[in-house]
Amino acid sequence: MTSVNATTRIGNIRFVGNETTQESLLRQYMYIKEEEEIDLIKIEKSVQSIMDMGLYRNVSYYLQEEYIDNQLQQPGAELVIVVEEKYYLLVLPRLRLEDNELQIGVQLRWDNLHGLNHAIRLTAERTGEYENIKEYRKRFRYKYPNVLGSDFDMEFKVIDQNSVGANIDDVLQNRLEQSLGFTLVNWLNPERRKYGEYLRLGMNYEGREFEDIVTQQIVDESDAISILAEYGYKNVHEHMYNRSGKTYGYQLDISDDKFGSSSEYVKHILFYRSYYRFDSRTNDNLNVQTVLGHSTDDVLADRAFTLDYRGDLRGYDRDRFQGNSMLLINIEYLHAFGPYPTLRYVYFMDLGNTYDEIENIFHRPLNIGVGAGIRWKIPAFVRLDLRLDFAYGVTDSDWFTSFGTRYLF
């Protein structure tokens, strides 16, 4: 970085390495503009802000003194922001090995679409086969930040899946489920960056049908149309190998027959998550999460909350704990493997339980899952980590192994 006088103004800002990303997007994340005096704090905040987009392996800058404004013919300094872009299009095989369950599929991930940080996720998975019925899961998600240059981020998602199971009369049925979701996020930060307070509003539709396996007739169906509101705070920073910062908030989800729902409930969720990064070990992380949830009733005849290896209580079988209230605490420590910081050991402890009534939280103990694993971060792609966990469920005295690309933090 060239040393310049603190009173020198910035005559020009130039971006290097953004072969895909549009310059207009990068400028939205800058804290400093042309014609302003050089402020190293603002410049470094701008560099971190661009890095926090999650689209780059690294972001750096330098100042070039030998710059003359061609229009004003005045000397100044040129600020050059250098980004190292990742690969944005990826077709990823999906393989989940969770004890005796093998799930295979494929996922299309397309980040930074149009060079404006749009993102697409398209997933198709075979989750099993039972009584000659193939079980599947299909998901589509589209994320559109700063819609038409506004303060709003938009997200749209569709899920279509099925599973085979027995009803209360022990009769096998094929459960068919579809859901649609639409949300808008308004960042209340006047600078329109993805920090500070935010407000999320949305609507969700969930539909469920039960098909008799023998007659292939629909024997039961229900749906829920809900309105979602979330108020929170986020100040999370991306680094080359990990994160730092925190986020917390409150989410309210209401489904009522006035909306056309056959399933009525009011769901409350409080959440807090922190990423601690140490000055002496910058590639290590201590991550902590706490989630408290309560629903006034079942959701589509199922308990509102489920805790298992999918619900972030590692070491326990599928659908192990279910209830209309829930408390979950997760603690992870990730330690970089010597000269290879993309490879990290992880040691974790999960504590959680579900309850029929929220007051039972004070009277029933938490279930504990402890274990260790490996995280392999692949910096060339956006948010791609491979995960291998070995977990022990203390309550059930049982071991559970999981492998995949989904990770808790």
N, C-alpha and C positions, 0 to 999 in steps of 0.2 A: 504494500500500500504506500503510495507516494505521500510524503509529508507536505502539508500545505498550511498556509496561514489561516487561523480560525475565522478571520473576517472575510476570506475569499468566498465569493458567491459561486453557486453552481450554474454554469452556463448551459449545460446539457446533461441529460440522463440517457444512457445508452444500455441496451440489453444485449447480451451475447449468449449464444447457446440455445436460445428458445426457437428451435426449429419447428415445433408444433404449437407451442403456446403463443397466443396473440399478445402483442405488447400492451394492448388496452387492458387485458386482464391483469398483467403484472403491475401496471400503474395503479390499479385499484388498491393494491396492498402496500403502496409506498407511503411513508410518513413524511417524506420530504419531496419538494418539487423544484423545478428550474426557477432561477432568479432568487432563491432563498440562500442565505448564508450557510456555509458548511456547518453542520451539526453532527458530529460523529455518533452521538447517542441516537438521533433520529435515523441515521443511515443504518446503524446496526439493528435498530428495531425493524426497519424496512426489510433487511436481509432475513431476519428471523421470521417476519410475517410471511414472506414468500416461501421460506422453507416449511412453514406450518401448513401450507397447502397440501403437503404430502406428495407432490408430483416430481420432486427432484432429489437426486442422490446427494447433492451438495449445492449450496449457494454462497457465493463470495463476492467481494467488490474490490475495486481500486479506484483511486483518484488520479486523473491525468491533468497536470497543470497547463500544459501547452495547448490550450484551447482558446479560440477566438470566436465569439458569436458573429456569424456571417451577417446577420441582420443589424445588430446594434454595434458591431465592430468594437466590442468591449471584451477585455480579457476575463477569464474565469477559469473554473475547473470543470472537467468532465467526469461525471460519476458513471462508472461502468459496472453494471451488475452482471455477474457471470453465473449462469445456471447450468447444471448438469442434468439433463432430462433423463427420465426413466423410460422403459418401454411401456406403452400405454395399452396395447392390444395383446391379450393373452387368452389362449384356450387351455384350460387347466383340467386335467383329469381329477375326478373326485373319488377318493378312496377313504372310507371310514372303517376302521377295525376297532370294534368296541366289544371286547370279550368274544362271544360267539356270533356276533352280528357283523355281517359284511355288507356295506352299502357302496355301490359304485355309481358313477355318473360323470358328467362333464359340466364345466362352467365357462361361459364366455364373459370375460372381464374387459371392458373398454373404458378406460379413464381418459380424462382431458379431451373428450369428444369436441370437435370443432375448435380445439385450442382454447376453450373457455371453461374448462374444468367440469364439463358435464360428465356423468358417469352412468354406465349401463352394467347391470348384472343379470345374466340369464343362466339359470341352473336347471338341469334335468338329472334326476337320480332314480335308480332302482333301489328301493329300500327293503325289498324282500319279496317272497312269494309264499302264499298260503292257500291251500285248497284250490290250486291251479289259478288263483287270482294274483296278478302281479301288483305289487304295491309300489307306488311311485310318489315323487315329489317334484313339482315344477314351480319355479319362482322367476319373477321378472321384476326388476327395480330400475327406475330411472330417476336420477338426481340432477336438478337444474339450478345451480347457484345464481344469485343476482338476476332474477327473472327480468328480462328486457331492461337490464341496467338498473333495476330497483333495489330496495333494501331487503327483498324477500328471496329466500331459498325455497324451492319446491321439490317435493319427492312424491313419486307415484309407485305403487307396488301391487303385484298380483300374485297370489299363491293358489295352486291347484294340487291337491294331494288326496291319497286314500290310504286306508289301513284296514286290516281284517281283525276282528275281535269278537268276543262273546258279549251278549247283553246280559241284563240281570237275570234272565231266564235261561242263561247258558246256551243261547242260540247264536250261531255264528252269523255275523253280518259284515257287509262291506261298507265301511264308513267313508263317504265322499265329502270332501270339504273344499270350499272355495272362499277366498277373501280378497277384498279390494281395499286399498288404503290411499289416502291423499292428504298431504300435510303441507303447510306453509310455515316457514320460520322467519320471524322478523328480528334481526339483530338490532338491539336498542342502542348500540354504540353509535354515536353521531358520525363517526368516521367510516361506518359501514363495513368494518372488518369483523372477522369471526372471533371476537373476544368480548368478554363482559356479559351483560344480561341479555337474555333473549326470550321471546314468546313464540311458542309453537301452537298452532291451531290445525285441526284436521278432522276428517270423517273416515270411519271404517265400516265396511260391511263384511259380515261373516255368515256363511250359509253352510248347513250341514244336512246331509241326507243319509239314511240308513237303508241299504239295499239287501233284501233277503238273498242269500247265496244260491239257494235252490231255485226259487221262482224268478229271481232277478227283478222283483217288484220293490218299489219304494214303500217301506212300511212306516217310516217316521221321518219328519223333517222339522227344522227350526232355523231361525236366523236372528241376527242381532245387528242393528244399525246404531252406531255410537258416535258421539261427538267427543273429541279429545282436545284438552288444553294443557299446556305445560309451560311453566315459568321456571327459568333456571339461570345459572351463571356458568360460564366456561372460560377458562384461561389455560389451555393446554398447548405446549410447544413441542414441535417435532425436532428431533436431533438425528444425526446420522444413523444411530443404532437403537435409540430409545426415545422416551418422552419425558416431559416434566410438566408439572402444573396440577390443576384440579378442576373438577366440574361437579355441580350439585343442583338439585332442583326438586320440584313437586309436579306430579302429573295427575290429572283428573280425567277419567274416562266414564261417560254417562251413556247408558243404553236404556231407552224408554219406549213404551208402546206408542207414545205420541209421535215417535219417529218411524213407526211401522215395525218395531222389533217385537218378536215373540219372546225374547229373553231380556229381562229387565235387571239392571244392576248399576251400581255406582262404585267405581274402582278408584282407589287412592294409592299412589306410589311416591314415596320419598326416597331419594337416592343421593349418594355422595361417593366420589371417586377421586383418589389422589395418586399422582406419580411422583415419587421422590427420586431425585438424581443427586449423587454425591460429588462434591468438588474433588475429592481424592480418588474417586473411581467413577469417572464420567460415563463409562459404558455399562455400569450396573444400574439396577432399578429396584426400588421397594414400592410395590403397588398395593393399594388398599381400597376396598370397595365395601359399602354398606347399603343394603336395600331393605326397606320396610314397606310392605304392601297389605292392603285390606280391600275386600270387596263385600258389598252388602248382600250379594247372592251369587249363585252359580252363573257361569257363562256358558250358554248353550248346553245346559244340563251337566256340565263338568265343573269341577272345582276351578276357581280362578287362577290358582298358582300351583305349579308343579316343580319340585326340586329333584334332580337326578344328575347324571353326568351331562345331560344336555342343558339343564337348568343351573349349571355352575356349582353344583354340589358334587364334586368329583369323588369317586369311590363307591357310588351307589347305582343300582340298576335303574332301568327306564321306568318312569312314573312311580318312583319309590315313595315319595312324600307328596301328598296333595291336600289342599285346604283353601279356604277363602281368606286366610291371613297368612303372612309369610315374613320371616326375618332371615336375611342372608348376609354373611360377612365373609369376605375373601381377602387373603393376604398372600402375596407372592414376593419372593426375592429372586431376582435374576442376576447371575454372575457371569461376566464375560469370560470366555475360554482363552486366556493368555493372549497370544498375538493374533487370534482370530475372533475379533469382536462380533462378527456376524453369527457366531455360534455361542449360545449362552446356556448355562445350567439354570434350572429353575427349581426352587423349593417352595412348596405351597401348603397352606392350611385353609380349608373351607369349613365354615360353621353355619348351620342353617336348620330350619324346621318350618313346617306348615301347621296351621291350626284351624279348627272349625270356628273359633271365636277369637278376636284379637286379644282379649284379656288373658287368654291361655298362654300368651308369650311369657308372662311372668311366672308361670307355674310348671312349664315343661322344659326340659333341658334341650340344648342344641345338639344336633347330630354333627359329628366331626369327620372330615375327610382330610387326610394328610398324604403327601407324596412328593415325588421329584420327577423331573423331566428334562427335555432338551428343546430349545427353540433355535431354529435356523432361519435367520432373516436373509432374504434374497434381495439386496438393495437395487438390483436392476429393474425390479417391477414394483408397482404401486401396492403398498400394504400387503405384501406376500410373506408370510411366515409359515414354516412347517413346524408342527407340534407333535411331540411324543410325550405322553404322561403315564406314569405308574402311580396309581392312587390306592390308598387303603381306607375303606369305610369302617370306622371304629365301631359304630352301632351294629353293623351286620358282620363284623369280623371277616371281611372279604376284600380281595384285591380286584382292581379294575384297570384295564389298559385301554388307552385311546390314542388314536393317531389321526391327524387331519390338518386342515389349514385354518380352522376356526380356533381362535384363542380368546381368553377371557378379557385381557386388557389390551 
